[in-house]
């Protein structure tokens, strides 16, 4: 079974890292999004495309959290991005 890859939507999404956090502008919806430090750690992986396991591993290696906590955080972050239409279909 092939695991899904998550990737931020190309075009109409501008972002910058400011003081260790991501600030993004969704030009399509004309809305701003501020991403916390954990989300900021995941953002580069999402620009390149990453599986859920890769995102979980990125959080574990950056913050030394357990697998369950990292998985919950990744799932919540990905769901929030999907709800805002920021992930590629």
C-alpha positions in Angstrom: 0.0 0.0 0.0 1.4 3.4 -1.0 1.4 6.0 1.7 -0.1 9.4 0.8 2.3 12.3 0.3 1.3 15.7 1.6 2.5 18.8 -0.3 1.6 22.5 0.1 -0.4 23.9 -2.8 1.6 25.5 -5.5 0.7 29.1 -6.6 -1.4 31.6 -4.7 0.4 30.7 -1.5 3.1 33.0 -0.3 5.1 32.4 3.0 8.0 33.6 4.9 9.8 32.6 8.1 9.7 35.4 10.6 11.4 35.0 14.0 11.3 31.2 13.9 7.6 30.9 12.8 6.0 30.7 9.4 3.6 33.5 8.2 1.7 32.5 5.1 -0.7 34.4 2.9 -3.3 32.4 0.9 -3.9 34.7 -2.0 -6.8 32.7 -3.2 -8.8 33.2 0.0 -7.1 36.5 1.0 -6.3 35.1 4.5 -3.2 35.0 6.6 -2.0 32.0 8.6 0.6 32.0 11.4 2.3 28.6 12.0 3.8 27.7 15.4 7.2 26.3 15.9 6.2 22.6 15.4 4.4 23.6 12.2 7.4 25.6 11.1 9.5 22.4 11.5 7.1 20.6 9.2 6.7 23.3 6.6 9.9 22.7 4.6 8.9 19.0 4.3 5.5 20.0 3.1 6.9 22.3 0.4 8.9 19.3 -1.0 6.2 16.7 -0.3 6.4 14.3 2.6 4.6 11.2 3.9 2.9 11.2 7.3 5.8 9.0 8.6 8.4 11.5 7.3 6.5 14.3 9.1 6.3 12.4 12.3 10.0 11.6 12.1 10.8 15.3 11.5 9.0 16.3 14.7 10.6 13.5 16.8 14.1 14.4 15.7 13.6 18.2 16.2 11.7 18.1 19.5 12.5 14.7 21.1 8.8 13.9 21.6 7.3 10.4 21.6 5.8 8.8 18.5 2.2 9.2 19.8 2.5 12.9 20.5 4.3 13.6 17.2 1.6 11.6 15.3 -1.2 13.5 17.0 0.5 16.9 16.2 1.1 15.9 12.6 -2.4 14.7 12.1 -3.9 17.9 13.6 -1.6 20.1 11.5 -2.3 18.3 8.3 -6.1 18.4 9.0 -5.9 22.1 9.6 -4.0 22.7 6.4 -6.5 20.5 4.4 -9.5 22.4 6.0 -8.0 25.7 4.8 -7.3 24.3 1.3 -3.6 24.7 1.6 -2.6 21.2 0.5 -2.4 20.0 -3.1 -5.0 17.5 -4.1 
